[in-house]
Amino acid sequence: MHDVFSNFDKVLSAFWLTIQLAVLSGIFSLLGGIVLVAMRIGPIAVLRWLATIYVTLVRNTPLLMVFTFIFVAAPTLGWFTTTPFLLKGVIAVSLYTCTFVCEALRSGVNTVPIGQAEAARAIGLTFTQNLRHIVLPQAFHASVPPLTSTFIAMAKNTSVAAVFGLAEATFRMRYFTNRNADVTIWIFIIFAVGYIILVELISAGGLLLERRGKAAR
Amino acid sequence: MSSSVLFDSPGPKTRVRHRLYTVIAVAVVVAAAVWLVMFLDDKGQLTDAKWHVFTLTDYLNVIWHALLDTLSMAGAAIVLAVIFGVVFGVGKLSDHAFVRWPSFLVVEFFRATPVLILMLLMFFQWGIGGGFWGHGPYVSVVLALMLYNGAVLAEVFRAGVLSLPKGQSEAAYAIGMRKTQVMTIVLLPQAVKVMLPALISQCVVALKDTSLGMYIVAPGLTYIGRQIYIEQRNQLQTALVISALYIICNLILTVIATWMQRRLVGTKKPLEVGMTALAGANPTSAK
């Protein structure tokens, strides 16, 4: 255990990388998810099919295979050969997570009763006003719980990057267990607690957002 | 799409505009597809040499056995996870605080921990060097998946029991059943019905997570896939084939889950639980 505590800066810097990976992937998968959901519930049939196909395929692919495409297969085509590891990790996690974000947002839109939009049109709100003031606020509020779950899963999924050599928390845990095999359990607990703190922070954030947006029905 | 909350039924002008967008979208998609095929051809990715191994019986045999390994790991993990889930799910519902709190802590701990570090713990603590009866990596994957999925299922299970009408347990108590009887005879069978679709969906998660076994050299599709592309240098093709196998298995499971949802639960919303106690504590998601 002495080894871990005297090198605790390595633990912290590994978790810092995990946080960077999670935050950047969170931003990009949110943007990607918004684009996907716009295609998926929009009026253009071709885009609807495209988004549905992408979501269905990627959701059912293990994240490790998405990483394989980005880290192993793409370089053989001449892609991402000089891209930094962190960025490649963010791309892989975002390509995967944006499909779950899309589904979370879609379920939010589906919870808005159609009467809301009809009433809005009846009192003469335009399409944009309808979306801005009536549909999207309610849809977003309903999406918060599934979005929180999605981002928690994503934060834990960043651990897959360790398999491809990104020196984040899981990678560092393996480094320490290799050097101190006698205290594997304690090293595991330290790193597990680190992840649990991250996860609980995200769920606390989700809870806060949900409370703030609560509307009387 | 006239019943959408987002937009009214389109008028003649809008329909013309939509048709224009459709034409543009199709043109872009077709152009992208043509470019991709030409690009892959240019890079020599479509040659027979790159795909040839997937027609050889020796390789197909190896992939088939890897698929069986993957499925058996996921299957074993889910069976164990159901047991784990029932024990800790009932534990969380217990009237005794000394049962409830430890169950709560165990479930929360394993729900918030990444599966990969659970695998590392299992493998490097007990599985390495002939541990677990000589099947170290395999058993490590199964146990890690059991802990994670079991913790999720414990929550699903608890939500399933709580979703039942209160009258069910009240009636059971009224006719003189004891606590255990109420749980095993009245609540459990009904909760199982509600949680079955969620259980099948969890199988998809478990199946996808078996892929992580590659990190601790467990047998399975990703491990074999890696061996193939290292040997044959056909990274793209192998990744496509392995992903396709996962997708097919998962789609089959999804179809079963949807069918069960329709048969057993009806039009009611599927059971959903949050990822942590905090996120699951709100009444809106437990509806």
Interface residues (C-beta under 8 A of the other chain):
Chain A: I41 G42 P43 I44 A45 V46 L47 L50 T56 L57 N60 T61 P62 L63 L64 M65 T68 F69 V72 A73 T76 L77 G78 V109 V112 P113 I114 Q116 A117 R121 F127 L131 V135 A142 P145 P146 T148 S149 I152 A153 K156 N157 S159 V160 A162 V163 A169 T170 M173 R174 T177 N178 A181 T184 I185 F188 F191 A192 Y195 I196 V199 E200 S203 A204 G206 L207 E210
Chain B: M1 S3 S4 V5 L6 F7 D8 P10 H18 Y21 T22 A25 V26 V29 F39 L40 K43 Q45 E108 F109 A112 T113 P114 V115 L116 I117 L120 L121 F124 Q125 V204 K208 D209 T210 S211 L212 M214 Y215 T222 G225 Y229 R233 Q235 L236 A239 I242 S243 Y246 I247 N250 L251 T254 E272 G274 M275 T276 L278 A279 A281 N282 T284 S285
